[in-house]
Amino acid sequence: MRNDNRGQSGREYLGIDEVVGPLVFIRGAEAVGYNELAEITGADGSRRLGVILESADGVAVMQVFEGTMGLSIPGTRVRFFGTPLEIPVSREMLGRVFDGLGRPRDDGPEPISELQLNVNGLPINPTARTYPRKFIQTGISAIDGMNTLIRGQKLPIFSGSGLPHNRIAAQIARQAKILGEDMQFAVVFVAMGVKYDVARFFIDSFEQSGVLENVALFLNLADDPPVARLTTPRVALTLAEHLAFTLGMHVLVILTDMTNYCESLRQVATVRGDIPSRKGYPGYLYSDLASIYERAGMIHGSEGSITQMPILTMPNDDITHPVPDLTGYITEGQTVLERDLLHRGIYPPIAVLPSLSRLMKDGIGPGMTREDHAHLASQLFEACAYVRDIRALASVIGEEELSPLDTTYMKFGREFEEKFLKQGEYENRSIEQTLDIGWSMLSLLPRDELHRMTEEELKKHYRG
């Protein structure tokens, strides 16, 4: 995985001073830098990797990826490499399965490449960024029609415990494609803190659908050390950056579950003694998440792009929880899953009203999707909002007391959920199919209720 010649001139220390959870403290360490890679050799000869979290007043604090179990204070050796954690990157990593540090999990050989990149990446100059405008078709109507994903966008999925976010993530990875461009499209799939059966589900899903050759999987399992979880998204994004900005590919990065990542960050911060902020998370949670999310986008002069879909489970379905709250500030919208829809047998259970894609308006319309897309989505949103209000009223006075128009909207709401939102897990709808289904839903309403549509659009598509 790494160049064995690197770090031969690094300093080596015998003995450590303290072990606290996944952290090791070394006193007397000089000229040691933040994020520097180190190797720990235990008294039994076992070797483990770690990185420096802090170095001040001659004390270096290191987090050990493989955990600190079995390390003895006097018999442990520490060698500093003088460089940050780096991984080799190449096109051949697609079709492979790796762990959170970029090591093979599929019994295949380690990647061979002369190019090794710092997993922490480099900030993208804001003036070098290209504004996202190209539509990505996921094959899911609730996303493509009303919460459109744009190439280079960061569009998270807000989920909850027990909701089918993993199935939706796998479906998007299988089906996502860019229309109208004959360019290579790849998926970098990152799973953090998942159980083995979930990891097996992702691997089997991609193998059976035949898309694994265009997918690189980075799996951090639930029983892996939490410290390694903090490195997993950065390792995966390093490969994504190489594919996008060096090889000119379009890359979709799916990160699940970011809440597991944040829990590991909180755990390490507590051990370090960092001052806690909301719900015990460190005060730097925002900047840490931004260091991951902001590695998406497009750059002037490069044909490639990185699009991110982080998936996070909201504790107690609380959208004001720090993790979804801060994620919403950094990203460009959100797709929200709703438990009530799942209970009514709707898959995918995407709630359209709280969902939002802030870049949708720039990636749809003539030449990208269809000329009626924007007005259709707006009209569907308005109708769904009215249905919500009518359902609240019906719960008080009873549905039989509703006016004929309100009864029509109630029918629209049921049909919308059953025919537009609901679709098969392996059903890949084109954008044309999605928009046509949307029109069949609007055709259930009186023509004079569709005041967001133009007369030309109504003549062409309205079938009421």
N, C-alpha and C positions, 0 to 999 in steps of 0.2 A: 504493500500500500504506500509506503513512503521510502524516500531515498535513504538508504542505510548510511551513506557517507555524511549526511547532514548532522551537524552538531558534534563532530569529532573534536572540535576545539572548545566545546562548551565546558563550563565548570562542573565539577562533580563534588558532592558533599556526602560524608558518611555520618549517618545519624540524623534523626529528625527530633523536633522538640515537643510536638503535641499532635494528637489526632482527635478531631472532633467531627463525628459523622463522616461525610465524604471529603472533609478538608484536612489538609496536612500543613502544619506550621514549621518553617525552617528558619532558625535564627542565624544571623551571620552571613546570610546570602547577599552577595554584592553584585551590582550591575545586572540585576534581573528585571525584566520588563513585563508590563501588563500584557496578558494573553500569550506569553511565551510558552512554548511547548517544553515539557519535561518528561523524563522517564524515571520511574521509581522501580528499583530492584529490591525485593524483599530478602530477608535472611535466608529463605528457602530457594532463592534464585528466580522466583516468579517476577515477571516484568509487567508494569502497568503504565499507562500514559495519563498525563494530567496537564492542566494549563494553569498559569498564574492568574489569580484573581486580583491580587493586591501585593504591592511591594513598597514598603516604607520603613524607615528607621532600622534597616538591616533585617527586617522580618518579611519573609515571602509566604503568602497564603496560596496554597495550591488546591484545586479541586481535582479529584482523581476519578477518571471515567469509569474504571472497573470496580470502584469501591475500595475501602481501606481495611476490610476484614483480613486479619492475619498479619498485619504489619507490626513489627516491633520497633520501638523507638530507637534503641541503640544500633540495631543491625540492618537498618534500611539505608540504601544508597539513593541519592537523587542526582540525576544528571540533567543540566539545562542545555537546551539545544541552541538557544540564541535566536530562534525564529518562531513564528506562530504556527499553529496547526495548519498543515497543508495537505491537500489530497491530489492525486493524479486525476486528470479529466480527459475524456475522449468520447467520440461518437459511439464507440463500442460498449459503453456503459448502458446504453438503451437495451432493453430486453433482459436486464439483470436485476437481482435482488440483493440489497446491501443492508448492513446494520446502520446504527446512528452515527458511526464514525467512518462510514464509507468502506467497511470491510465486507467481503462477499458473504451472503447468507445462503446462497444457492449452490454451494459446493463447487462453484466454478473458480477459475484462477483469479488472482488479483489483477485489477486493471493495469495495463502497461501503457505508460505515456511519458514522454519527456517533459510535458508541461504539468507543473504542480502549482496550484493556486491556493492562496490564503483563504480559509473558509470564512473569515470575517468580512470579506469583500471590501470594496472601496465605495465611498459615497458617489452617487451620480450627480454631476453638476446640473442644477435645475435648468440652466439655460441650454443644456445639451439634450434635454428631454423633448420628445415628440408627443404632441397631444393625441390621446387614444381616439380612434374614429372607426375602426373596422369591426364589423359584427362577427361574433363567434356563435355558431349554432350548436346548442347542447342537445337538441332533440326533445327537450322538456318544454311543453307549452307555457307553463306558468313562468318560466324564466325567459324563454325566447320572446314570448308575446308581450309580457308586461313588466319584466324585470331584466332587460336584455344585458347580456355580458358582452363587453367591448374588449377588443384586443389591447393589452397593456393595462387593463383595469385591475383594481383590487376589490373584489366583490365577495364578502364573507357570507357564510351560511350560519345563522343563529339557530341552534337546535336545543334539545333538552334530553335528559336521560330517558332512554327507551324509545326515542324517535328514530326513524330510519335514515339518519344522516349518512351512515356508512354505505347503505345501498344507493342513495342518491349520488354520493361521491363517486362510487364505482361506475354508475350509469353515465355520469358526465365524462369521466375519464374514457369510457368506451366509445362514446358517441360524439364528443366535441370535434368540430372541424370548422375551418374557415372557408366561406363560400367564395367562389370566383377567383381563387388564387391557387396556382399549382406550385405550392411551396411545402417544404417538409414541416410536419407538425408533430410535436412530441409532447409527452406528458411526464412530468416528474411528480411522483406520488409519495407523500411523506406521511407516515402514520406514527404517532407518538403516544406511548403509554397504552397501546392496545393489547388485548388478550390474544393468545395464540390463535384461537379459532377465528377471530376477526382478521388477523394477518393472513391466515390460510384462505379466508373468503376472498380477500382482495387478489391474492395470487391466482387462485382458481378462476375467478371471474375474468381476469385479463387473459389467462391462458386459453380458456374455453371460447372466448370471443375473438381470439386471434389478434389482439392488439398489443400483446405483451412486448413484441419486438420494438414497439415505439414508446414503451413505458420504462422508466427507471424507478424502482421502488426502494425507498429507504424506510426500514421498519425498526422502530424502537419498541420493544415489547414491554408489557406491564412489569415483568420481573427483572428488566434491565435496570442498572443503577440510574436513579433520577438525574444525576449529573450529566450522563451521556445524552439525556433528552434535551438538554439545553443546547447541545451542539448539532443535533440531528437536522433541524431546519436550515441551519447555516451551511452544513455540508451539502445538502440537497440543492440549495440555491446557488452554491458555487458551481455545480455541474450545470444547472439551468442557465447561468450567466455565460458559461462557455458555449453551450449549444446555441444560445440566442445571439450573443454579441460577437462571437468569434466565427461560428459556423453559419450564422444567418438563419437559424430555424425559429419557428414560432413555438413557444413552450408554454404549456399550461401547468402551473404548479398548484397542486391540491394539498393543503396542510390540515391534517386531522389527528388529534383534537388539540387545538391551541389552549384549551382550558387545562389539559394535562401538562402542557409545557409551562403554563403560568403557575401551576401548583408546585412543580419542581423548582421554579425560580423562587417562589415564596419559601420553600423548604431550605434551599441553600442560603437565602438571605437571612433567615432566622438563625441558622447555625453561625453565620458570619457576625451576627449581632447588629445587622442593619436596622435602622429605625423604621418601624412598620408604618404604613399608611392605611388606606381604606381596607378593611377586612384582613389586615395582616400582610397585605402585599407590599413589597418595597416601593419607596417613592419613585424609583426609576423604572417602574413597570411600563409607563407610557413610552419612554425613550427606548427601552429594550424591545417592545413590540414594534416600534417604528423602524428599528434597525433591521427587522425581518420584512415587514410589509413594504418598506420603501425600496426594496430590491426588485420591485416589479416595474415594468414600464417599457418604453422604447427610447432609443437614442438616435440622434441625427447621424446619418452616415452608415447606419447598420440596418439591414433588412429584417433582422430578427426582432423578437419581442418576448417579454415575460408577462404572463397574465396570472394573477393569483386568485385562488378561491380558498381562503382559510375557513375551516369549519370549527365551531366551538360550541360546547354544550353549556347552556346557562344554568347555573345552580338554582334549583327551585323554580326554573323557568323565569327567572328575574332578569329582564333585559337591562335593568339599571345596575346590575352587578359590575364590578370594576372591569372584568375582562371584556364583556361585550360593549360596555360603555366606552372604554378607551379605544377598542377596536373600531367602533363607529366613528370616532373622531379622526382616525388615521386613514380609513379606507373610504371608498366612494360608493357607499350604499350598504345594503344588507338584504339577504333573502331569509325570511323568518319562517320556521316550521311551527305548525300549530297542533297541539295535542288533541283538540276537539275534532279536527278534521280526520286525524288518524283513527279516533274512536268510531267515526262514522264510515270507516272503510275507504277513505280517500288516500290514494298514493299517487304522486308525492304530496304530503300534507303541507303545501306551501300556502301561507296566508298572504294574499296579494295586497291587502291594505297596509299593513305595517312594513311591507317589503318596498325596497327602493333601489333603483340604479341611477345614480346622479349623472352618469355619462351616456345613458340610453339615448337621449335626444340627438347626440352627435354621431351615433352609429347606425341609425335606422333611416328609412325613407327611400326615395328613388335611387337606384344604383347600388343600394346596400341590402335592403330587405324588400319593401314594397312601398309604394307612394301613400297607401292608406294606413300604414302601420301606426304612426304617431297618433292620429285621430282615433283609430280603433282602440288602442290601449287606453287613451284618455276617457273614451266613452265607457269602456268596460270598468275602469276604476270608479267612475261616477255611479254607474249602475250598482256595483258591488257595495259602495258606501250607502246607497239608498236602501239596498236589501238589508244591510246591517241594522239600520234604523227601523225598518218595518218589522224585522224579527224581534227587536226589542219591544216594539209596540204590541205585536201579536202575543208575546209572552205575558202581557198584562191584560189585554182585552179579549184575547182569543182570536184565532185566525179567521173564524167565521164572521167576525165583525169588521173585517177589513174592507176597504172599498175595492171595486173591480180592478182599478189600476194597481193598487197595492197587492192584490191577489196575483196579478200578472207578474209583478216583480218577485213575489215569493216563488212562483214557478221558475222564473229566470234564474233565481239563486240556486235552486235545486239542480236545474239543468246545467248551469255553469260549473258546479262542483263535480257533477257526474260525467260530463262530456269534455269540458275544457281542462279543468284541473286534473281529473283522474285519468291516468293512463298506465299502461303496463310497464314493468320494470325494464323490459327489453324492447319497448316500443319507441322507435326513433322517428319522431315527427319532423318533417321539413318545416321551414318557416312558412311556406305556402299553405301547408296543411293546418298549421296553428292559426294563421290569420283567417282561413276559411271557416274553421270551427268557431272562431271568435265572432264572425259575421252571422253564423247560424244561431249563435246565442243572442246577438242583438236583434235578430229577426223575430224573436219571441216578443219583443217590446213594440209598442205603437211607434210608427214612423216619426210622429211629431215629438217623441221623447228623445230622439237622437240628434240633439241640437249641436253636438260637437263634430258631427260629420258634415262634409260638403255635399251639395246637391249632386255633384258628379259621382262622388263615392257611393251615395245612396242608390243612384240609378244603376250603378254597375254591380253592387254587391248585396244590396238589401233584398231579402226574399220574403218579407212579411205579407 
